[in-house]
Structure formats: structure tokens, C-alpha cells
Amino acid sequence: MTGAPQHAGRPPAVPLLAVLALMLNAFVWGVSWWPFRQLHSFGLHPLWATALVYGLAVAVIVLRWPQAPGQLRRTPVLWVLVLAAGTTNAAFNWAVTIGDVVRVVLLFYLMPLWTALLARLLLQERLTRWALFRVLLALAGAAIVLKPAGAGWPLPSSLADLLGIVGGFSFALNNVMLRRESRRPPEGRALAMFLGGVLVAGALALSLSTASSVAWPPAPQPFWLLPLAMLALAFLAANLALQYGAARLRANVTSVVMLTEIVFASVSAVLLGDQVPSPQLLIGGALILAAALLSALEPEPAHP
């Protein structure tokens, strides 16, 4: 089956509303570090905040699409998505709360490296020379970002660095699994992604709080419950916007638009007084961004 015929020599139109929907998703994720830090200042650790925020979103999804739990129960492979999405959210939200926002987001966007390897492993996609070049470009950018001021190996220097890298890997796995299971109903996939945030972040929070490494949630109070509920609605709207936009745009266009998350995160970090990026961070970030952009702009394979 083919799409609607296109006029010769004229590129296919890009729906503006779909692009704006993807930019809404990128904006929510790009500035989400700030509300998580505010909740942390109220005594709510980002792991507990993630579990509670996504728990509210799961409740909304189940009420709106009561068939979604059955889809998840009957599709064991979606539990890989549960684990991947849950790890992504737990790692990213924790990292941007305690670390350098721009640095964490850049390390998170080492996805060209992880996606190329995972696509080869899970989708049997060939590792082309261009894909290998993008991997090397992303690695060079990461080495510059992670390189200490003095001598030493370019390795993660903090928990936030490590969480950013783990979150990026799990996000790449999340995206590969979404491509692999793209024929599944969207409500089942959405439930899997939000439920992952509840289970992974909740399990980590419970185990760390039991070990006295993380504080238990404070007593329920309107001053943190209301922002928590608003954040849950924002993430739910962002997920629905992502599904709307991604369903109406080519995959490479979606990838390019989603890179605006780096811009939203960087600008918000500077404007809200979090940091001023160093020249080293800007150079390494440019290489990582270039690798991601080249990955997004690669022509999609032709379908028979």
C-alpha cells in the first residue's frame, strides 16, 4: 500500500501541528529538571517524584483506555519496553535533579552510539560506514565532555554523569523497541512506558529508602502535591503529543524536531541561573549534536 501521490519535484508537506506537538514534548522534557528540583527542595526525592508522577499518569490512562492493561498482559514483549522506559525516566529525572543539566542532557543524547548497536542486535540492521562514523563522532564528543580539566581518562566523574549515560542507553533501547513493536496499539505502549516509570523508580526509591540512602516522602501537603499533579498532566500531554506527531511525520523528521530538547534544556538552564556552559562542554556538545543530527537526517530505507 502506498501513500497519497506526490507532485513530481515537490517534497512532501510537513504538517505544522505535528511538528508543534513534537516540540511540546521536547519542551516538557527539556525544562522538566526545574520542577523536579523544586520538588526535591520540598523533600521529595526525584525517584519518589517519578514514581508518583507516573502513577497518576497510569491511573489516567487506565481510566481513559480500560483495554490497555489487557493489551500489556497479553503481550510479554511489551515488558521489555516497561523496563527500558522505566530506567530511562528514573535515570534521567534523577540525573537532572542532582547534576549539571546541559552536561546530563548531552550525555543522554549519545543515542546514535547506542541506537546503532541495538538496531544491529535487535533489528538486524547493517552497521554501515556512515553509522560507524556517527558512533565515532558521538564518542569523540562524549570524551571531550567527560575529559577532566587536568590529566585523566574521560570517564563519568559523578553519579549524574553515570545516570545520564544509562538513561541515554535505555532511551535508545526504548526507541528501538517502539520501532520493533510499532504495530501494537498505542494505548498499550503508552501504558507500558508510564508503568515502567512507576515500577523502576518506585523499586529503586523503596530499596534506597529502606537502606536509609534516600529520604522517605514527606507527609502529604498541598504545596508539593499540587505541583506533582500538574507535572503528571504535563508528562501525559507530552506523551500524547509525541504519539500524535510521530504518527504523522517521517521518522527522520521526528528525530530532528526532538533534538530541540537539547536547546530547551540548555536555554532554561542558563536563564534560570543553573549554569553557563564551558567552551569544552560546547565543543563536545556540538559533536554529540552533529552525530544525532546526522543520524536523524539519514534517508529512510525504501519499503517494497
Phi, psi and omega in degrees: 000136180247165179280189179295144181295143179252149176289140182300134177079358181249124180293152180297144182290146177255112183299124183297318182297323178294319178296316179297325178296316178294324178292328175297316178299314180296323179295314180301313180291323183294328182254004184295339180301326185291309177298326177295323177291324178295317178296324177296323179292339176275359179100007181258110181298147182301332177292315177294320180297318179298314181299317182288317179300314183285334174297318177297318179295320178300318179299318179295317181297316182294321178292322182281321181234080184297345178280347185298315179302322178295321178298318180293320181293326183272358184234085184304329183295336178294343179287340170294321176295322176304311181293316182294311181294321179296317178295320178303308185291317180297314183291313184294312182296323178293316184296313183288343177283324186252350187240185176288115190301309184295318179300315180297315182296321178295316178295326177298324183272027167283023185300327178304325177295306184291321183296318180299317181289317181290323178295325176293320184283316188263331183250359182057033176280140183289138177275095184283171178296323178294320178296319178295322177298317179295323177298314180294323178295315178296320179295321178297317177298317179297320180298320179292317180297319185274346185296125177293162182299322178266211177283167177132164180280146178283078182242159176306131184255001182206167176299323180297319177301311182298318179295322178298318179292315178298318179297320178295319178297314182291331177290322175298317176298320177302314182292320178296319179292324177297320177294319182293325183251032186295341180277352178289153178301138184297327181292326177293319179293320179296317178298318179300317183292316181287322178296326176301319177299322179293310188289312183290308180296320180295318179295317178296315181298317181295315181292320181288326177290321177298325178275005180064025176268340180225140181289145173291156179301145177290169177299141181304126178219144181302329186292342174242339178290322181294311176300326179298314179296320179295322178294322177298317178295322179296317179293322178295316178297322179295320179294317178295322178295320178298313181295324178295311183291315183295332180284345185245359181235155174296152185300322181290326176294317178302315182297319179296313181297321182294340178293346177295347175301322179298319180295313180299318180294316183293313182295317180295324179295321180287313184293326181270011172080018183282321183190166169238116184300138178281160175304321179299318179293322180293319180293311178299319179296324179296321179292317178297316180296321179297318179297317179294321181292318177298322178296319181290329184272357179296133180301140178285145179297143180287139179263141180293000000 
